Amino acid sequence: MSDSTQALIALLVEAQRAVKIVGYVTMSSHALVIADFVHTFPDEVRLMWPTPLSLPKVLFFIPRYYIFANNVFWALSMYRTDLTPEECTIDFRRLTLSSQMVVLISEAILFFRVYAFSGENKKLLVWLVLQFLGLYIGGKVYLLVKYMQSVKFVQFPFTGMYCIPAEVEHQYLSYVFALLLVNIVVIMGIMMVLAFLKHRNLKSNLLRVFYRDGIYYFVLLSSFAIANIIINAAFSNGGLEYLFINMEVNLHVILSTRMILHLRLWAERDSNNGALGSGAAGRFTPGSRPKFLSAIRFKSRTIDSSLSQGSRGNDIPLN
């Protein structure tokens, strides 16, 4: 066996090992999506289902349920073996476009929240539309097209092989995450400016939720974007460059949909607070989790007929 063949086998073995490691992390992110869905489904039924159709409701339900289809695409792309280069290319492009669509819709929720946080400022709306359509979508589409065009699959002389790119220009993927990071930073900067100029005291619980959830979103997704940039640069030829990509895609959906649920939950809480009045039952501590008493339902009163007959002359009022 020649040295070049041995080197190729060692490289493929390492790539196969990397695919399995990425698969373990990916499956954990799929489990996280399922756990989040089960945990928040009762709130979804109570807070989202009865409401009229609106843009926030559409933006909530599309990523909320499409993420399951996207994760199926991930499983089909990662765990099938012995595919032809053409089949690998189709799977890869379908997965890339599907994942980016999920991220874009989740980011649209963030943009819409900033617009609402501004008090529906029309000038800010123009900037947000230009940023989202021009800088974000336009730049991301260009980079993704260049990235997908650079990915080449070949037929390996072995069986049981996963789809492993033989050629790829990873810098384009780093640029995609850098663009995502810049977008998150800009949006968070706008939120901070609005909080300082327009809502300096943040007296409303609803505004606190707006601001708090925005910070959580910024910290988590910025961290994963930076991690993906670093990993993509450090392991550009080892197969580990996709380690946290699916995790970040799923976190976009989890965090963006939870932000909508939190706003609906606190709006409901403030409504109940106002209905209860200013007594102890109507006071809530900022930062505490809202707790609602379950509805009390009484069964219909039934009276034994014989008992009624026997006590006809000595009735006792029942109400």
C-alpha positions as CSV (number, residue, x, y, z in Angstrom):
1,M,0.0,0.0,0.0
2,S,1.5,3.3,-1.1
3,D,2.0,6.2,1.3
4,S,-0.6,8.3,-0.5
5,T,-3.2,5.6,0.0
6,Q,-2.4,5.2,3.6
7,A,-2.6,9.0,4.1
8,L,-6.0,9.0,2.3
9,I,-7.3,6.2,4.5
10,A,-6.1,8.0,7.7
11,L,-7.8,11.2,6.5
12,L,-11.1,9.4,5.8
13,V,-11.1,7.6,9.1
14,E,-10.6,10.9,10.9
15,A,-13.3,12.5,8.9
16,Q,-15.7,9.7,9.7
17,R,-14.9,10.1,13.4
18,A,-15.6,13.8,13.1
19,V,-19.0,13.2,11.5
20,K,-20.0,10.9,14.4
21,I,-18.9,13.6,17.0
22,V,-20.9,16.2,15.1
23,G,-23.8,13.8,15.0
24,Y,-23.8,13.3,18.7
25,V,-24.0,17.1,19.3
26,T,-26.6,17.5,16.6
27,M,-28.8,14.8,18.2
28,S,-28.6,16.6,21.5
29,S,-29.8,19.7,19.9
30,H,-32.7,17.8,18.4
31,A,-33.6,16.5,21.9
32,L,-33.4,20.1,23.2
33,V,-36.0,21.1,20.6
34,I,-38.4,18.3,21.6
35,A,-37.9,19.1,25.3
36,D,-38.6,22.8,24.7
37,F,-41.7,22.0,22.6
38,V,-43.1,19.7,25.3
39,H,-42.4,22.3,28.0
40,T,-44.0,25.2,26.2
41,F,-46.8,23.5,24.4
42,P,-49.4,24.2,27.2
43,D,-48.5,27.9,27.0
44,E,-48.8,27.8,23.2
45,V,-52.3,26.4,23.4
46,R,-53.4,28.9,26.0
47,L,-51.7,32.0,24.7
48,M,-51.3,31.5,20.9
49,W,-54.1,29.3,19.6
50,P,-57.1,31.5,20.6
51,T,-55.6,34.8,19.3
52,P,-56.5,36.3,15.9
53,L,-54.2,35.7,12.9
54,S,-51.4,38.3,12.9
55,L,-47.8,38.7,11.7
56,P,-46.3,37.7,15.1
57,K,-48.5,34.6,15.2
58,V,-47.4,33.6,11.7
59,L,-43.7,34.2,12.6
60,F,-44.2,32.1,15.7
61,F,-45.8,29.0,14.1
62,I,-43.6,28.7,11.0
63,P,-40.3,28.1,12.8
64,R,-42.0,26.4,15.8
65,Y,-43.1,23.5,13.6
66,Y,-40.9,23.7,10.6
67,I,-37.8,23.1,12.8
68,F,-38.9,19.4,13.1
69,A,-38.7,19.0,9.3
70,N,-35.4,20.8,9.2
71,N,-34.0,18.4,11.8
72,V,-35.2,15.5,9.7
73,F,-33.2,17.0,6.8
74,W,-30.2,17.0,9.1
75,A,-30.6,13.4,10.0
76,L,-31.0,12.4,6.4
77,S,-27.9,14.3,5.4
78,M,-25.7,13.1,8.2
79,Y,-26.5,9.5,8.8
80,R,-27.1,8.0,5.3
81,T,-24.2,6.2,3.8
82,D,-23.0,5.2,0.3
83,L,-24.8,8.0,-1.5
84,T,-23.6,9.2,-4.9
85,P,-21.9,12.6,-5.1
86,E,-25.0,14.0,-6.8
87,E,-27.2,12.8,-3.9
88,C,-24.8,14.2,-1.4
89,T,-24.9,17.6,-3.1
90,I,-28.7,17.6,-3.2
91,D,-28.9,16.7,0.5
92,F,-26.3,19.3,1.4
93,R,-27.9,22.2,-0.5
94,R,-31.4,21.3,0.8
95,L,-30.2,21.3,4.3
96,T,-28.2,24.5,4.0
97,L,-31.1,26.4,2.5
98,S,-33.6,25.0,4.9
99,S,-31.5,25.9,7.9
100,Q,-30.9,29.4,6.7
101,M,-34.7,29.9,6.1
102,V,-35.3,28.9,9.8
103,V,-32.7,31.4,11.0
104,L,-34.1,34.2,8.8
105,I,-37.6,33.7,10.1
106,S,-36.3,33.6,13.7
107,E,-34.4,36.8,13.1
108,A,-37.5,38.4,11.6
109,I,-39.1,37.9,15.0
110,L,-36.2,39.8,16.6
111,F,-36.6,42.7,14.1
112,F,-40.3,42.9,14.7
113,R,-39.8,43.0,18.5
114,V,-37.4,46.0,18.1
115,Y,-40.0,47.8,15.9
116,A,-42.6,47.2,18.6
117,F,-40.1,48.2,21.4
118,S,-39.7,51.6,19.5
119,G,-43.4,52.3,19.7
120,E,-43.7,51.5,16.0
121,N,-41.4,54.2,14.9
122,K,-41.7,54.6,11.1
123,K,-38.2,55.9,10.5
124,L,-36.8,52.9,12.5
125,L,-39.0,50.6,10.5
126,V,-37.4,51.8,7.2
127,W,-33.9,51.1,8.6
128,L,-34.9,47.7,9.9
129,V,-36.4,46.7,6.5
130,L,-33.2,47.9,4.7
131,Q,-31.0,46.1,7.2
132,F,-33.0,42.9,7.0
133,L,-33.6,42.8,3.3
134,G,-30.5,44.5,2.0
135,L,-27.6,43.9,4.3
136,Y,-28.7,40.7,6.0
137,I,-30.6,38.7,3.4
138,G,-28.8,40.1,0.5
139,G,-25.4,39.5,2.0
140,K,-26.3,36.1,3.4
141,V,-27.7,34.9,0.0
142,Y,-24.5,35.9,-1.8
143,L,-22.3,34.2,0.7
144,L,-24.4,31.0,0.9
145,V,-24.4,30.7,-2.9
146,K,-20.6,31.1,-3.0
147,Y,-20.3,28.6,-0.2
148,M,-22.6,26.0,-1.8
149,Q,-20.9,26.3,-5.2
150,S,-17.5,25.6,-3.5
151,V,-18.6,22.3,-2.0
152,K,-17.7,19.3,-4.0
153,F,-18.4,15.7,-3.3
154,V,-16.6,12.7,-4.9
155,Q,-17.1,9.0,-4.9
156,F,-14.7,7.3,-2.5
157,P,-13.4,3.8,-3.2
158,F,-14.9,2.4,0.1
159,T,-18.3,1.4,1.3
160,G,-20.2,2.7,4.4
161,M,-19.0,6.3,3.8
162,Y,-20.9,9.3,5.0
163,C,-21.2,12.4,2.7
164,I,-17.9,14.2,3.3
165,P,-17.0,17.2,1.1
166,A,-13.7,16.7,-0.8
167,E,-13.5,20.4,-1.6
168,V,-15.0,23.4,0.2
169,E,-14.1,27.0,0.8
170,H,-14.9,27.4,4.5
171,Q,-14.2,31.1,4.7
172,Y,-17.6,31.8,3.2
173,L,-19.2,29.9,6.1
174,S,-17.2,32.0,8.5
175,Y,-18.5,35.1,6.7
176,V,-22.1,33.9,7.1
177,F,-21.6,33.6,10.9
178,A,-19.8,36.9,11.0
179,L,-22.7,38.6,9.2
180,L,-25.1,37.0,11.7
181,L,-23.0,38.2,14.6
182,V,-22.9,41.8,13.2
183,N,-26.7,41.7,12.7
184,I,-27.3,40.6,16.3
185,V,-24.9,43.2,17.7
186,V,-26.6,46.0,15.7
187,I,-30.1,45.0,16.8
188,M,-29.0,44.7,20.4
189,G,-27.4,48.2,20.1
190,I,-30.7,49.6,18.8
191,M,-32.5,48.0,21.7
192,M,-30.1,49.5,24.2
193,V,-30.4,53.0,22.7
194,L,-34.2,52.7,22.7
195,A,-34.1,51.5,26.4
196,F,-32.0,54.6,27.3
197,L,-33.9,57.2,25.3
198,K,-37.4,56.0,25.3
199,H,-37.8,53.6,28.2
200,R,-35.1,54.7,30.6
201,N,-36.8,53.6,33.8
202,L,-38.4,50.4,32.4
203,K,-41.2,50.7,34.8
204,S,-43.5,48.3,32.8
205,N,-43.0,44.6,33.5
206,L,-43.7,44.0,29.8
207,L,-40.8,46.3,28.8
208,R,-38.5,44.5,31.2
209,V,-39.3,41.3,29.5
210,F,-38.6,42.9,26.1
211,Y,-35.2,44.0,27.3
212,R,-34.3,40.9,29.4
213,D,-35.2,38.4,26.6
214,G,-33.3,40.5,24.1
215,I,-30.2,40.3,26.3
216,Y,-30.5,36.6,26.7
217,Y,-30.9,36.2,22.9
218,F,-27.9,38.4,22.3
219,V,-25.6,36.7,24.7
220,L,-26.4,33.1,23.7
221,L,-26.5,33.5,20.0
222,S,-23.5,35.8,19.8
223,S,-21.5,33.2,21.8
224,F,-22.5,30.4,19.4
225,A,-21.8,32.6,16.4
226,I,-18.3,33.3,17.7
227,A,-17.8,29.7,18.6
228,N,-18.8,28.6,15.0
229,I,-16.4,31.2,13.5
230,I,-13.5,29.9,15.6
231,I,-14.3,26.2,15.0
232,N,-14.7,26.8,11.3
233,A,-11.3,28.4,11.2
234,A,-9.5,25.8,13.4
235,F,-11.0,22.7,11.9
236,S,-11.6,23.7,8.3
237,N,-10.4,20.3,7.0
238,G,-11.3,18.0,9.8
239,G,-15.1,17.7,9.6
240,L,-15.6,19.4,13.0
241,E,-16.5,22.7,11.4
242,Y,-20.2,21.8,11.6
243,L,-20.0,21.0,15.3
244,F,-22.4,23.7,16.6
245,I,-24.2,24.8,13.5
246,N,-27.4,22.8,14.1
247,M,-27.3,23.7,17.7
248,E,-27.3,27.4,16.8
249,V,-30.1,27.0,14.3
250,N,-32.3,25.2,16.9
251,L,-31.5,27.9,19.5
252,H,-32.6,30.6,17.1
253,V,-36.1,28.9,17.0
254,I,-36.2,28.1,20.7
255,L,-35.3,31.6,21.9
256,S,-37.3,33.5,19.3
257,T,-40.5,31.6,19.9
258,R,-40.0,31.7,23.7
259,M,-39.7,35.5,23.5
260,I,-43.2,35.7,21.9
261,L,-44.6,33.4,24.5
262,H,-43.0,35.4,27.3
263,L,-44.5,38.6,26.0
264,R,-48.0,37.0,25.8
265,L,-47.5,35.5,29.3
266,W,-46.6,38.8,30.9
267,A,-49.3,40.7,29.0
268,E,-51.8,38.2,30.4
269,R,-50.2,38.6,33.9
270,D,-50.5,42.4,33.7
271,S,-54.1,42.0,32.6
272,N,-54.8,39.8,35.6
273,N,-52.9,42.1,37.8
274,G,-55.1,45.0,36.8
275,A,-58.3,42.9,37.2
276,L,-57.3,41.9,40.7
277,G,-56.7,45.4,41.8
278,S,-54.0,46.7,44.2
279,G,-54.5,44.2,47.0
280,A,-51.9,41.6,48.0
281,A,-53.4,39.1,45.5
282,G,-52.7,41.6,42.7
283,R,-49.1,42.4,43.5
284,F,-46.2,40.6,41.7
285,T,-42.6,40.9,42.4
286,P,-40.5,41.9,39.3
287,G,-38.3,39.0,38.1
288,S,-40.5,36.3,39.8
289,R,-42.2,33.7,37.7
290,P,-45.9,34.3,37.0
291,K,-48.1,31.9,38.7
292,F,-51.8,31.5,37.9
293,L,-54.4,29.7,39.9
294,S,-56.3,27.1,37.9
295,A,-59.9,27.8,37.1
296,I,-62.3,26.5,39.7
297,R,-65.3,24.7,38.2
298,F,-68.3,23.4,40.3
299,K,-70.3,20.4,39.4
300,S,-74.1,20.9,38.9
301,R,-76.0,20.5,42.2
302,T,-78.1,17.3,42.4
303,I,-80.6,16.7,45.2
304,D,-82.0,13.4,46.1
305,S,-85.8,13.4,45.3
306,S,-86.8,11.4,48.4
307,L,-84.8,13.8,50.6
308,S,-86.6,16.7,49.0
309,Q,-90.0,15.1,49.6
310,G,-89.2,14.4,53.3
311,S,-88.0,17.8,54.1
312,R,-90.5,19.8,52.0
313,G,-91.9,21.5,55.1
314,N,-88.6,22.5,56.5
315,D,-86.6,23.6,53.5
316,I,-83.1,25.1,54.0
317,P,-81.9,27.6,51.4
318,L,-79.1,26.2,49.3
319,N,-77.7,29.5,48.2
